[in-house]
Amino acid sequence: MQRCIVIADDDPSVLRMVRRRLGLGQYIVAEAEDCGKAIALIAARDPVAVILDVQMPGGGGLSVLSKLKADPKTKNLPVMMLTGERNAETVMQAMDAGADDYMVKPFLPDALMERVSRLVQKAGKDDANPMWEL
């Protein structure tokens, strides 16, 4: 059974790289270029995790994160911030808003795969796939 991950980023090259790497890990990757599309995809696809960029059209990833954590249906959904924002204040805002992980661009695709797998497994969304136990 393939599991869905939603990634929201306004950079097509990041979307492409994430889709390729996570696709190798047997995830279906649903892509959004802005916040509105991200919210719609999350509602429609019931993903096992979400990856958000901080800076993107429609309010930014932190606004999407806040909406997800405020909604009882998605409050426990694992969320990783994948962004070029390196300052400590942004990291703390994301973690305080409920982000489960924070990864800075540029990133190594294999490191992303490992961290997403841990995130999904920790959230109990990967029980049927021991292949990703680390």
Buried (B, 14 or more C-beta within 10 A) or exposed (E): EEBBBBBBBBBEEBBEBBBEBBEEBEBBBBBBBBBBBBBEBBEEBEBBBBBBBBBBEBBBBBBBBBBBBEEEEBEEBBBBBBBEBEEEEBBEBBEEBBBBBBBEBEBEEEEBBBBBBBBBBEBEBBEEBEEBEE
